[in-house]
Every structure is written in C-alpha cells, then in structure tokens.
Amino acid sequence: MSHEEILLYYKIFRVGLLAVVLYGIIAYVYFSKRSKTMELPARRMLEEND
C-alpha cells in the first residue's frame, strides 16, 4: 500500500466516523427531548390522583 492510499483510507474513515458521531448526538438529543415531553402528561395524571 502506498502512502497516498493509506491517506485516502484515513480521510474516508475520518469523515465516516464524524458522520456517525453527529447522527448519534442528534438521535440522543431528539429521543431525550421526546421522552421528557412524554413524561409530562403522566406526571400530571399522577398529581391529579393524589
């Protein structure tokens, strides 16, 4: 393998890793906000029963 070929694989791997990390952060933020908004009605129902 030549030096240029190794550098090309490194750049492709780096861009792919960056994309995976960004999608992971976006999914984490989206699902954490969604779970909090779904908990609010449940908490209100529990407060009404008390």
PyMOL commands that set and color helices and strands:
alter all, ss='L'
color gray80, all
select helices_A, chain A and resi 3-49
alter helices_A, ss='H'
color red, helices_A
deselect
rebuild
show_as cartoon
